[in-house]
Amino acid sequence: MSVLTLAGSKGGCGKSTIARAVAALLAREGTSFAVIDADPNGALHRWLGHIYEGPSIEHRAEANEDRLAHLIADLRERFDLVLVDTAGFENLGSSVAIASADAVLIPCKSSEADLYEARTTATKVKSLAVTTRRTIPAYVVLNSVRTTAVAAHAAEQIKEAGLARLDATLGHRADYETMTHTGRMPNTGAAYKEMTAVVDELRRNGAMPSVRIVVGA
């Protein structure tokens, strides 16, 4: 019934990486959700279909903005959560996915250029919220953090820009890259703790439904 869209004005900020990890964690819980890969390159869809190792995940690939709108509407009636991974703004499907969202997660690395892109994405979310005449909460999550000093500076810049930010952050860790090849999300260690913290915080903020175990999962 809820739609969480991962958005960014361009590629490379970590949308698909986070979508993989969140999907793997939710599947392990046995929660009711589906994944849509709205990026024309289809990396997340390929991963879920051919590399991922874990409980079955309902997943679709749809980059066409018209069909995407109908697919999101259909899946949100069938699942507690629809997780949508998007391309950059050059693809109209990204705007459809944001406009359909109950919340938007904006991954952001720590460079000035990435912070600029996060602000651009947040502005897009606000514009589409006005267009759809409803509130669409957006949360920035710092991704691929290398040092605490840089992360602290980036967090301050995000605050000064008036953007909402998750307290949870994601480090620059080999586990996330390894996951693209092995298909397995770690169930211990720093990467697991980070992603669990992200999911828990999104739930506290109402951006993701609480756990509801699917009978027979």
Secondary structure, DSSP 8 states (H G I E B T S, - for coil): -EEEEE--SSS-SSHHHHHHHHHHHHHHHTB-EEEEE-STT-HHHHIIIII--SS--EEEE---HHHHHHHHHHHHHHSSEEEEE---TTSHHHHHHHHT-SEEEEEE-SSHHHHHHHHHHHHHHHHHHHHHTS---EEEEE-SB--HHHHHHHHHHHHHTT--B-S---B--HHHHHHHHH----SSHHHHHHHHHHHHHHHHTTSS----B-TT-
